[in-house]
Amino acid sequence: SAGNIVITINGPSNIEGGQTAAFNISIENKNKAALESADLIIKFPDNTFSAVGTIMSRPHFPLGKVAANESVDKMVEAVFWGLENEEKEIDIILEYRFANSGAIYEKKEKYLVKISRPPVGVSIAMQKDINSKQEFSVKVEAVSNSEALAKNVFLQMEYPAGFQLISTDPNPSSGNDTWALGDLAALQKKEVTVRGFVEGQDNDEKSFNASVGVFDDN
């Protein structure tokens, strides 16, 4: 019975983005029969990485035979990226067979963690008041809050209506609004400066938005 299989996850409930978090997963078989060919599958949410920066999506751990009344532990480490206070759901799946049965059974559990601080911070420095068509600069700074290496980081700008770009430092890697910052080491900062002017009417409000992160497969 799946009801006689207990999956226990011990780990943090609040994590800092970009920090390595450890989870101990315990499988206890309270059945009178052994679990044959048991496999532990962990479905991590998007933007989950290993400590060396490789994407972790659905790692698979063969556990082999789990005897009656036996417990098996597996320690897993992961690094999460996300927004502040974003909840991440981890799905724990145990697949197993019983002796003399070709059917595959499943036991599932869920575990939630919340990101207390994002792995990369971003700030924008610019003038608060400008004249129409007056040249000005926007300085954007990305800083790693993480102890782990943040790999393949990008910065993307969103300009307001009426903005005319004159120059950037460094040059964009794609179009006029996307920069490949590369890898960010612990507490490392990288800057992008955008220069231009904006057309508008008296008391118009214009917003510049900056996003820092990693691109998904799309």
Secondary structure, DSSP 4 states (H G I P E B T S, - for coil): -GGGEEEEEE--SEEETTSEEEEEEEEEE-SSSPEEEEEEEEEPPSSEE-TTS-B-S--EEEEEEE-TT-EEEEEEEEEE---TT-EEEEEEEEEEE-TT----EEEEEEEEEEEEE-SEEEEEE--S---TT--EEEEEEEEE--SS-EEEEEEEEEPPTTEEEEEEES--SBTTTEEEEEEE-TT-EEEEEEEEEE---TT-----EEEEE-----
